[in-house]
Structure formats: structure tokens, C-alpha cells
Amino acid sequence: MMPYKRHDLVWLSGAGRDCALRNIQSCIPPVSDREKSDLIFSGVPAIVRRQETAEGGLLCIGFSSPRIIDGVRLRIGSVVPPDCVTERKTAFDVANYENSLLPRHHEILRALMDAGAEHHVQVGCFGSAAMQMATDLPYCRENSDLDIYLRLHGSRRDLELFFSLLLGYERQFRVTTDPEIEFGKYGVKLKEFFAPGKTMLGKGLYDVTLLEKGGFPEH
């Protein structure tokens, strides 16, 4: 099993970026080979994605650009050998960066981290906000959602109190959040966890499955 989680940011060696360019599996929207190369060699970290197509121990990664083309962010999917990774940062590592987020995104993230510390919920950051924090490039827009990754270290009551604060902060700071929380080896949408229904979608490093709602598994 690979020692990675979805949303991890990984920096690659030069050989790793060469390999990524040779092994492109997807590119949305379609762009020229030069533009693909420019993104892969720009120095931005790659993002660990679901390991559904890798063979021979290769790591499935994706590159995300701050560039938006006709309303679609430029993204490239590829695979590389794990030994090409020179540095790895988790969503929790990134949340502690001195960051360059837009003011409202910065304020709500700090408020959520304080609330998490009070209610035993570890708060991380992924998506466009994480990329902006890691690179200082303009990935976020004023209307961007804030993607946060959570790990519960307390009780369900702690999580309920944290979730109530989160909804209040969304109104206060006028920022929509997209919180995902660890549920065993899967990530589930926190808003789906608290929504009516008995099941929820779990996204793991290797698969996607429906999970029964209930108590949180031990880590």
C-alpha cells in the first residue's frame, strides 16, 4: 500500500517531471503539447489522486494550473514512479502555511482551525486554496469554495458543535466551504454525513463506495 492520501501535494524531481510528461493520461481542456510541458515543468506540486489506473507501483498524480480556459481549469493527469517524489505535504501541513489567500478565505480558514482546536477536529486544506497557499499563485477567485479536510479526534458531539460553527462562519465570511472528513480509509462530505439518509459516498485512495452512516471508525 502506498503511504499517500488523496489531496497530498507532492513535488517531483526533474526526472519525475520528464516521466509525467511522457505518461500523460488526461488533459482537460485540450491544450498544446507546449502548454502541457509548461504546466508540468512550472514547479507547482502535483496532487495525489485516486490510484485506479496505475500499474507496476506507479503513483497517479494530477497537475492543476491557476489558468482558466473558457471557464475550465487546466488539469493534467499522469503517473510517475514514487521514488521521483522529493517532498510531500498533507492537507494538514498546508493549512499551517503562511498563506496568500484572499482575505475572506484566510479569515474563515483561521476561524475553522481555532474551532477545530477547541472541538478536537483537525483541519486541513486542499483544492485551489491549498495550491495557492503552497505556490503563492492565484488559484482562488472571490467566489471560490474553500475545500477543507478534517480528522475527528473527539466525539460525535464535538463534530456536531464544529459543524454548527462552520455553517455560521459560512454566513459570517460569505464563503462556501466543501468539508471532507476522514471516515476510516475513506473521505466523506461532512454535509452529506449530517444530511438525511442512511448512506454516504466514501472516496478512498483506491476506490469509491457507499458507506453506512454511524460512528467513526478508529484510525
C-alpha atoms as an extended CHARMM CRD file, in Angstrom:
* protein
*
       219  EXT
         1         1  MET       CA              0.0000000000        0.0000000000        0.0000000000  PROA      1               0.0000000000
         2         2  MET       CA              1.3050000000        3.4590000000       -0.8680000000  PROA      2               0.0000000000
         3         3  PRO       CA              1.9700000000        5.8570000000        2.0360000000  PROA      3               0.0000000000
         4         4  TYR       CA             -0.1260000000        8.5880000000        0.4540000000  PROA      4               0.0000000000
         5         5  LYS       CA             -3.6090000000       10.0150000000        0.8420000000  PROA      5               0.0000000000
         6         6  ARG       CA             -5.8320000000       11.7800000000       -1.6630000000  PROA      6               0.0000000000
         7         7  HSD       CA             -5.1200000000       15.5140000000       -1.7580000000  PROA      7               0.0000000000
         8         8  ASP       CA             -1.4610000000       15.1540000000       -0.7260000000  PROA      8               0.0000000000
         9         9  LEU       CA              0.7870000000       17.5970000000       -2.5810000000  PROA      9               0.0000000000
        10        10  VAL       CA              3.9940000000       16.1040000000       -3.9470000000  PROA      10              0.0000000000
        11        11  TRP       CA              6.9850000000       17.7990000000       -5.5310000000  PROA      11              0.0000000000
        12        12  LEU       CA              8.8650000000       15.8470000000       -8.2010000000  PROA      12              0.0000000000
        13        13  SER       CA             12.4640000000       15.6050000000       -9.3140000000  PROA      13              0.0000000000
        14        14  GLY       CA             13.3780000000       16.6880000000      -12.8240000000  PROA      14              0.0000000000
        15        15  ALA       CA             13.3200000000       13.0390000000      -13.8900000000  PROA      15              0.0000000000
        16        16  GLY       CA              9.8820000000       12.7280000000      -12.3330000000  PROA      16              0.0000000000
        17        17  ARG       CA              8.5550000000       15.6650000000      -14.3440000000  PROA      17              0.0000000000
        18        18  ASP       CA             10.0710000000       14.1730000000      -17.5160000000  PROA      18              0.0000000000
        19        19  CYS       CA              8.2600000000       10.9280000000      -16.7030000000  PROA      19              0.0000000000
        20        20  ALA       CA              4.9920000000       12.7550000000      -16.0070000000  PROA      20              0.0000000000
        21        21  LEU       CA              5.1820000000       14.4920000000      -19.3760000000  PROA      21              0.0000000000
        22        22  ARG       CA              5.7550000000       11.1590000000      -21.1630000000  PROA      22              0.0000000000
        23        23  ASN       CA              2.8770000000        9.4690000000      -19.3350000000  PROA      23              0.0000000000
        24        24  ILE       CA              0.0440000000       11.9760000000      -19.6010000000  PROA      24              0.0000000000
        25        25  GLN       CA             -3.2850000000       10.1570000000      -19.3090000000  PROA      25              0.0000000000
        26        26  SER       CA             -5.7230000000       13.0570000000      -19.4630000000  PROA      26              0.0000000000
        27        27  CYS       CA             -5.8090000000       16.7830000000      -20.1240000000  PROA      27              0.0000000000
        28        28  ILE       CA             -8.8650000000       18.9730000000      -19.5830000000  PROA      28              0.0000000000
        29        29  PRO       CA             -9.3960000000       21.1590000000      -21.5420000000  PROA      29              0.0000000000
        30        30  PRO       CA             -7.2670000000       20.0720000000      -24.5110000000  PROA      30              0.0000000000
        31        31  VAL       CA             -4.1830000000       22.2700000000      -24.9760000000  PROA      31              0.0000000000
        32        32  SER       CA             -0.9810000000       22.1470000000      -26.9910000000  PROA      32              0.0000000000
        33        33  ASP       CA              1.9740000000       19.9640000000      -26.0560000000  PROA      33              0.0000000000
        34        34  ARG       CA              3.9030000000       23.1370000000      -25.1850000000  PROA      34              0.0000000000
        35        35  GLU       CA              1.2310000000       24.2060000000      -22.7070000000  PROA      35              0.0000000000
        36        36  LYS       CA              1.2410000000       20.7480000000      -21.1080000000  PROA      36              0.0000000000
        37        37  SER       CA              5.0020000000       20.8820000000      -20.7320000000  PROA      37              0.0000000000
        38        38  ASP       CA              4.8650000000       24.4140000000      -19.3320000000  PROA      38              0.0000000000
        39        39  LEU       CA              2.4820000000       23.3380000000      -16.5590000000  PROA      39              0.0000000000
        40        40  ILE       CA              4.3420000000       20.1470000000      -15.6300000000  PROA      40              0.0000000000
        41        41  PHE       CA              7.7060000000       21.9460000000      -15.5290000000  PROA      41              0.0000000000
        42        42  SER       CA              6.3890000000       25.1190000000      -13.8760000000  PROA      42              0.0000000000
        43        43  GLY       CA              7.4870000000       23.8580000000      -10.4560000000  PROA      43              0.0000000000
        44        44  VAL       CA              3.9830000000       23.5550000000       -8.9950000000  PROA      44              0.0000000000
        45        45  PRO       CA              3.3790000000       20.4420000000       -6.8830000000  PROA      45              0.0000000000
        46        46  ALA       CA              1.3600000000       17.5510000000       -8.2270000000  PROA      46              0.0000000000
        47        47  ILE       CA             -1.7320000000       16.3040000000       -6.3900000000  PROA      47              0.0000000000
        48        48  VAL       CA             -2.1720000000       12.6650000000       -5.3960000000  PROA      48              0.0000000000
        49        49  ARG       CA             -5.3800000000       11.3440000000       -6.9350000000  PROA      49              0.0000000000
        50        50  ARG       CA             -7.2280000000        8.0350000000       -6.8790000000  PROA      50              0.0000000000
        51        51  GLN       CA             -4.9170000000        5.1400000000       -7.7040000000  PROA      51              0.0000000000
        52        52  GLU       CA             -7.2140000000        3.4640000000      -10.2140000000  PROA      52              0.0000000000
        53        53  THR       CA             -5.0960000000        3.2980000000      -13.3540000000  PROA      53              0.0000000000
        54        54  ALA       CA             -1.5140000000        2.9790000000      -12.1210000000  PROA      54              0.0000000000
        55        55  GLU       CA              0.3580000000       -0.2220000000      -12.8790000000  PROA      55              0.0000000000
        56        56  GLY       CA              3.6880000000       -1.5050000000      -11.6560000000  PROA      56              0.0000000000
        57        57  GLY       CA              3.6510000000        0.5740000000       -8.4950000000  PROA      57              0.0000000000
        58        58  LEU       CA              3.3280000000        3.9300000000      -10.2830000000  PROA      58              0.0000000000
        59        59  LEU       CA              1.7360000000        6.8600000000       -8.4450000000  PROA      59              0.0000000000
        60        60  CYS       CA             -1.3290000000        8.5180000000      -10.0090000000  PROA      60              0.0000000000
        61        61  ILE       CA             -0.9980000000       12.2860000000       -9.8250000000  PROA      61              0.0000000000
        62        62  GLY       CA             -2.5780000000       15.3790000000      -11.2950000000  PROA      62              0.0000000000
        63        63  PHE       CA             -1.3270000000       18.8510000000      -12.1500000000  PROA      63              0.0000000000
        64        64  SER       CA             -3.6340000000       21.8300000000      -11.6780000000  PROA      64              0.0000000000
        65        65  SER       CA             -2.9960000000       25.2440000000      -13.1960000000  PROA      65              0.0000000000
        66        66  PRO       CA             -4.1560000000       28.6460000000      -11.9830000000  PROA      66              0.0000000000
        67        67  ARG       CA             -5.1320000000       29.2130000000      -15.6020000000  PROA      67              0.0000000000
        68        68  ILE       CA             -8.8360000000       29.0370000000      -16.5080000000  PROA      68              0.0000000000
        69        69  ILE       CA             -9.6810000000       28.3370000000      -20.1620000000  PROA      69              0.0000000000
        70        70  ASP       CA            -13.2990000000       29.0200000000      -21.2160000000  PROA      70              0.0000000000
        71        71  GLY       CA            -14.4150000000       28.5760000000      -17.6170000000  PROA      71              0.0000000000
        72        72  VAL       CA            -12.4890000000       25.3070000000      -17.0870000000  PROA      72              0.0000000000
        73        73  ARG       CA             -9.3110000000       24.9970000000      -15.0340000000  PROA      73              0.0000000000
        74        74  LEU       CA             -6.4290000000       23.3670000000      -16.8890000000  PROA      74              0.0000000000
        75        75  ARG       CA             -5.7210000000       19.9450000000      -15.3260000000  PROA      75              0.0000000000
        76        76  ILE       CA             -3.3950000000       17.1480000000      -16.3960000000  PROA      76              0.0000000000
        77        77  GLY       CA             -3.4350000000       13.5620000000      -15.1180000000  PROA      77              0.0000000000
        78        78  SER       CA             -0.3230000000       11.3930000000      -15.2430000000  PROA      78              0.0000000000
        79        79  VAL       CA              1.6590000000        8.6690000000      -13.4310000000  PROA      79              0.0000000000
        80        80  VAL       CA              5.2020000000        8.6290000000      -12.0390000000  PROA      80              0.0000000000
        81        81  PRO       CA              7.3970000000        6.2550000000      -10.0150000000  PROA      81              0.0000000000
        82        82  PRO       CA              7.0900000000        7.0510000000       -6.2840000000  PROA      82              0.0000000000
        83        83  ASP       CA             10.8690000000        7.4320000000       -5.9890000000  PROA      83              0.0000000000
        84        84  CYS       CA             10.5820000000       10.6030000000       -8.0990000000  PROA      84              0.0000000000
        85        85  VAL       CA              8.8110000000       12.3430000000       -5.2030000000  PROA      85              0.0000000000
        86        86  THR       CA             11.2110000000       14.7260000000       -3.4460000000  PROA      86              0.0000000000
        87        87  GLU       CA              8.7560000000       16.2780000000       -0.9620000000  PROA      87              0.0000000000
        88        88  ARG       CA              5.2530000000       15.5530000000        0.3050000000  PROA      88              0.0000000000
        89        89  LYS       CA              2.8310000000       17.7710000000        2.2110000000  PROA      89              0.0000000000
        90        90  THR       CA             -0.5370000000       16.6550000000        3.5910000000  PROA      90              0.0000000000
        91        91  ALA       CA             -3.6620000000       18.7940000000        3.7200000000  PROA      91              0.0000000000
        92        92  PHE       CA             -2.8930000000       19.4060000000        7.3910000000  PROA      92              0.0000000000
        93        93  ASP       CA              0.6480000000       20.5550000000        6.6220000000  PROA      93              0.0000000000
        94        94  VAL       CA             -0.5840000000       23.0130000000        4.0190000000  PROA      94              0.0000000000
        95        95  ALA       CA             -3.1680000000       24.5640000000        6.3530000000  PROA      95              0.0000000000
        96        96  ASN       CA             -0.3160000000       25.7530000000        8.5820000000  PROA      96              0.0000000000
        97        97  TYR       CA              1.4930000000       27.6010000000        5.7750000000  PROA      97              0.0000000000
        98        98  GLU       CA              1.8750000000       31.3480000000        5.9570000000  PROA      98              0.0000000000
        99        99  ASN       CA             -0.5520000000       31.8790000000        3.1500000000  PROA      99              0.0000000000
       100       100  SER       CA             -1.5490000000       34.2590000000        0.4140000000  PROA      100             0.0000000000
       101       101  LEU       CA             -5.2690000000       33.5200000000        0.4010000000  PROA      101             0.0000000000
       102       102  LEU       CA             -7.8460000000       36.2070000000       -0.2800000000  PROA      102             0.0000000000
       103       103  PRO       CA             -8.8580000000       37.8960000000        2.9900000000  PROA      103             0.0000000000
       104       104  ARG       CA            -12.2420000000       36.1790000000        3.4640000000  PROA      104             0.0000000000
       105       105  HSD       CA            -10.7860000000       32.7340000000        2.6940000000  PROA      105             0.0000000000
       106       106  HSD       CA             -7.9090000000       33.3630000000        5.0810000000  PROA      106             0.0000000000
       107       107  GLU       CA            -10.2330000000       34.5340000000        7.8550000000  PROA      107             0.0000000000
       108       108  ILE       CA            -12.6380000000       31.6010000000        7.6280000000  PROA      108             0.0000000000
       109       109  LEU       CA             -9.7890000000       29.0730000000        7.4790000000  PROA      109             0.0000000000
       110       110  ARG       CA             -8.2000000000       30.5330000000       10.6350000000  PROA      110             0.0000000000
       111       111  ALA       CA            -11.5890000000       30.6010000000       12.3730000000  PROA      111             0.0000000000
       112       112  LEU       CA            -12.1910000000       26.9450000000       11.4600000000  PROA      112             0.0000000000
       113       113  MET       CA             -8.7510000000       25.9280000000       12.6860000000  PROA      113             0.0000000000
       114       114  ASP       CA             -9.4390000000       27.6470000000       16.0160000000  PROA      114             0.0000000000
       115       115  ALA       CA            -12.8410000000       25.9450000000       16.2450000000  PROA      115             0.0000000000
       116       116  GLY       CA            -11.2300000000       22.6280000000       15.3960000000  PROA      116             0.0000000000
       117       117  ALA       CA             -8.6570000000       23.0260000000       18.1530000000  PROA      117             0.0000000000
       118       118  GLU       CA            -11.4790000000       23.6550000000       20.6140000000  PROA      118             0.0000000000
       119       119  HSD       CA            -13.6110000000       20.7150000000       19.4700000000  PROA      119             0.0000000000
       120       120  HSD       CA            -10.9190000000       18.0920000000       18.6970000000  PROA      120             0.0000000000
       121       121  VAL       CA            -11.2430000000       18.3270000000       14.9080000000  PROA      121             0.0000000000
       122       122  GLN       CA             -8.0050000000       18.6130000000       12.9410000000  PROA      122             0.0000000000
       123       123  VAL       CA             -8.4300000000       20.9910000000        9.9940000000  PROA      123             0.0000000000
       124       124  GLY       CA             -6.5270000000       20.7540000000        6.7290000000  PROA      124             0.0000000000
       125       125  CYS       CA             -6.8710000000       22.3950000000        3.3520000000  PROA      125             0.0000000000
       126       126  PHE       CA             -6.9310000000       21.0310000000       -0.2010000000  PROA      126             0.0000000000
       127       127  GLY       CA             -8.0210000000       22.0860000000       -3.6670000000  PROA      127             0.0000000000
       128       128  SER       CA             -7.4460000000       25.5650000000       -5.0810000000  PROA      128             0.0000000000
       129       129  ALA       CA             -6.8000000000       27.1160000000       -1.6780000000  PROA      129             0.0000000000
       130       130  ALA       CA             -4.0900000000       24.5730000000       -0.8940000000  PROA      130             0.0000000000
       131       131  MET       CA             -2.4380000000       25.1590000000       -4.2570000000  PROA      131             0.0000000000
       132       132  GLN       CA             -2.4560000000       28.9060000000       -3.7050000000  PROA      132             0.0000000000
       133       133  MET       CA             -1.0140000000       28.5140000000       -0.2120000000  PROA      133             0.0000000000
       134       134  ALA       CA              1.7220000000       26.2040000000       -1.4820000000  PROA      134             0.0000000000
       135       135  THR       CA              2.6930000000       28.2720000000       -4.5350000000  PROA      135             0.0000000000
       136       136  ASP       CA              1.5240000000       31.8880000000       -3.9740000000  PROA      136             0.0000000000
       137       137  LEU       CA             -0.1090000000       31.6690000000       -7.4090000000  PROA      137             0.0000000000
       138       138  PRO       CA             -3.6890000000       32.9680000000       -7.9550000000  PROA      138             0.0000000000
       139       139  TYR       CA             -5.6740000000       29.7230000000       -7.8590000000  PROA      139             0.0000000000
       140       140  CYS       CA             -8.5870000000       31.1890000000       -5.8600000000  PROA      140             0.0000000000
       141       141  ARG       CA            -11.2330000000       33.6160000000       -7.0140000000  PROA      141             0.0000000000
       142       142  GLU       CA            -13.5270000000       35.7290000000       -4.8450000000  PROA      142             0.0000000000
       143       143  ASN       CA            -16.3530000000       33.2120000000       -5.3450000000  PROA      143             0.0000000000
       144       144  SER       CA            -14.1880000000       30.0880000000       -4.8750000000  PROA      144             0.0000000000
       145       145  ASP       CA            -15.2820000000       27.4640000000       -2.3680000000  PROA      145             0.0000000000
       146       146  LEU       CA            -12.8650000000       26.6150000000        0.4310000000  PROA      146             0.0000000000
       147       147  ASP       CA            -12.0290000000       22.8970000000        0.4020000000  PROA      147             0.0000000000
       148       148  ILE       CA            -11.1530000000       21.6630000000        3.8890000000  PROA      148             0.0000000000
       149       149  TYR       CA            -10.1060000000       18.2170000000        5.0560000000  PROA      149             0.0000000000
       150       150  LEU       CA            -11.0000000000       17.0920000000        8.5760000000  PROA      150             0.0000000000
       151       151  ARG       CA             -9.9340000000       14.4020000000       11.0170000000  PROA      151             0.0000000000
       152       152  LEU       CA            -12.0030000000       13.8170000000       14.1490000000  PROA      152             0.0000000000
       153       153  HSD       CA            -10.0840000000       13.2170000000       17.3640000000  PROA      153             0.0000000000
       154       154  GLY       CA            -13.0590000000       13.6870000000       19.7040000000  PROA      154             0.0000000000
       155       155  SER       CA            -16.7000000000       12.6440000000       19.9550000000  PROA      155             0.0000000000
       156       156  ARG       CA            -19.6290000000       12.9770000000       17.5870000000  PROA      156             0.0000000000
       157       157  ARG       CA            -20.8390000000       15.8130000000       19.8060000000  PROA      157             0.0000000000
       158       158  ASP       CA            -17.5620000000       17.6330000000       19.1540000000  PROA      158             0.0000000000
       159       159  LEU       CA            -18.1510000000       17.2130000000       15.4440000000  PROA      159             0.0000000000
       160       160  GLU       CA            -21.7340000000       18.4760000000       15.7070000000  PROA      160             0.0000000000
       161       161  LEU       CA            -20.5650000000       21.6110000000       17.5160000000  PROA      161             0.0000000000
       162       162  PHE       CA            -17.8120000000       22.1680000000       14.9720000000  PROA      162             0.0000000000
       163       163  PHE       CA            -20.2790000000       21.7290000000       12.0890000000  PROA      163             0.0000000000
       164       164  SER       CA            -22.6420000000       24.2820000000       13.6130000000  PROA      164             0.0000000000
       165       165  LEU       CA            -19.7950000000       26.7930000000       13.8500000000  PROA      165             0.0000000000
       166       166  LEU       CA            -18.7770000000       26.0260000000       10.2630000000  PROA      166             0.0000000000
       167       167  LEU       CA            -22.2460000000       26.8740000000        8.9580000000  PROA      167             0.0000000000
       168       168  GLY       CA            -22.2140000000       30.0970000000       10.9470000000  PROA      168             0.0000000000
       169       169  TYR       CA            -18.7980000000       31.0580000000        9.5920000000  PROA      169             0.0000000000
       170       170  GLU       CA            -20.0090000000       30.4880000000        6.0330000000  PROA      170             0.0000000000
       171       171  ARG       CA            -22.6730000000       33.1450000000        6.6190000000  PROA      171             0.0000000000
       172       172  GLN       CA            -20.3200000000       35.4580000000        8.5010000000  PROA      172             0.0000000000
       173       173  PHE       CA            -17.4870000000       35.4050000000        5.9710000000  PROA      173             0.0000000000
       174       174  ARG       CA            -19.6560000000       34.8250000000        2.8730000000  PROA      174             0.0000000000
       175       175  VAL       CA            -17.5560000000       31.8360000000        1.8150000000  PROA      175             0.0000000000
       176       176  THR       CA            -18.9550000000       28.4070000000        0.9330000000  PROA      176             0.0000000000
       177       177  THR       CA            -16.9260000000       25.5200000000        2.2920000000  PROA      177             0.0000000000
       178       178  ASP       CA            -16.6640000000       21.9800000000        0.9800000000  PROA      178             0.0000000000
       179       179  PRO       CA            -15.6070000000       19.9760000000        4.0500000000  PROA      179             0.0000000000
       180       180  GLU       CA            -14.4620000000       16.3710000000        3.6810000000  PROA      180             0.0000000000
       181       181  ILE       CA            -13.8240000000       14.2470000000        6.7680000000  PROA      181             0.0000000000
       182       182  GLU       CA            -11.8850000000       11.0220000000        7.2090000000  PROA      182             0.0000000000
       183       183  PHE       CA            -14.1210000000        8.0140000000        7.7820000000  PROA      183             0.0000000000
       184       184  GLY       CA            -11.7030000000        5.1340000000        8.1800000000  PROA      184             0.0000000000
       185       185  LYS       CA             -9.7600000000        4.8530000000        4.9210000000  PROA      185             0.0000000000
       186       186  TYR       CA            -12.3290000000        6.9690000000        3.0700000000  PROA      186             0.0000000000
       187       187  GLY       CA            -13.1790000000       10.6370000000        2.8330000000  PROA      187             0.0000000000
       188       188  VAL       CA            -16.8350000000       11.6640000000        3.0320000000  PROA      188             0.0000000000
       189       189  LYS       CA            -18.5240000000       15.0060000000        2.6060000000  PROA      189             0.0000000000
       190       190  LEU       CA            -19.3430000000       16.3480000000        6.0610000000  PROA      190             0.0000000000
       191       191  LYS       CA            -22.5150000000       17.9930000000        4.8040000000  PROA      191             0.0000000000
       192       192  GLU       CA            -23.6290000000       14.6280000000        3.3920000000  PROA      192             0.0000000000
       193       193  PHE       CA            -22.8200000000       12.9330000000        6.7120000000  PROA      193             0.0000000000
       194       194  PHE       CA            -25.2260000000       15.2780000000        8.5110000000  PROA      194             0.0000000000
       195       195  ALA       CA            -27.8700000000       15.2000000000        5.7500000000  PROA      195             0.0000000000
       196       196  PRO       CA            -30.8810000000       12.8430000000        5.8940000000  PROA      196             0.0000000000
       197       197  GLY       CA            -30.2820000000        9.3010000000        4.7010000000  PROA      197             0.0000000000
       198       198  LYS       CA            -28.5610000000        6.1400000000        5.8480000000  PROA      198             0.0000000000
       199       199  THR       CA            -25.6520000000        6.0230000000        3.4010000000  PROA      199             0.0000000000
       200       200  MET       CA            -22.9900000000        8.3690000000        2.0770000000  PROA      200             0.0000000000
       201       201  LEU       CA            -20.3640000000        8.2690000000       -0.6520000000  PROA      201             0.0000000000
       202       202  GLY       CA            -16.8540000000        7.3870000000        0.5130000000  PROA      202             0.0000000000
       203       203  LYS       CA            -13.8490000000        8.2660000000       -1.6440000000  PROA      203             0.0000000000
       204       204  GLY       CA            -10.6630000000        6.3360000000       -0.9560000000  PROA      204             0.0000000000
       205       205  LEU       CA             -7.1880000000        6.1850000000       -2.4240000000  PROA      205             0.0000000000
       206       206  TYR       CA             -8.1310000000        3.0720000000       -4.4010000000  PROA      206             0.0000000000
       207       207  ASP       CA            -11.9240000000        3.0330000000       -4.7250000000  PROA      207             0.0000000000
       208       208  VAL       CA            -15.2660000000        4.7700000000       -4.2380000000  PROA      208             0.0000000000
       209       209  THR       CA            -18.0280000000        3.0760000000       -2.2620000000  PROA      209             0.0000000000
       210       210  LEU       CA            -21.2840000000        3.6550000000       -0.3990000000  PROA      210             0.0000000000
       211       211  LEU       CA            -20.8610000000        3.6520000000        3.3760000000  PROA      211             0.0000000000
       212       212  GLU       CA            -23.3570000000        3.2580000000        6.1670000000  PROA      212             0.0000000000
       213       213  LYS       CA            -23.6420000000        6.2850000000        8.4230000000  PROA      213             0.0000000000
       214       214  GLY       CA            -22.7580000000        5.6900000000       12.0360000000  PROA      214             0.0000000000
       215       215  GLY       CA            -19.9070000000        6.1080000000       14.4680000000  PROA      215             0.0000000000
       216       216  PHE       CA            -16.4550000000        6.9880000000       13.1530000000  PROA      216             0.0000000000
       217       217  PRO       CA            -14.0340000000        4.0710000000       12.7590000000  PROA      217             0.0000000000
       218       218  GLU       CA            -10.8650000000        4.0780000000       14.8180000000  PROA      218             0.0000000000
       219       219  HSD       CA             -7.8160000000        5.4350000000       12.9630000000  PROA      219             0.0000000000
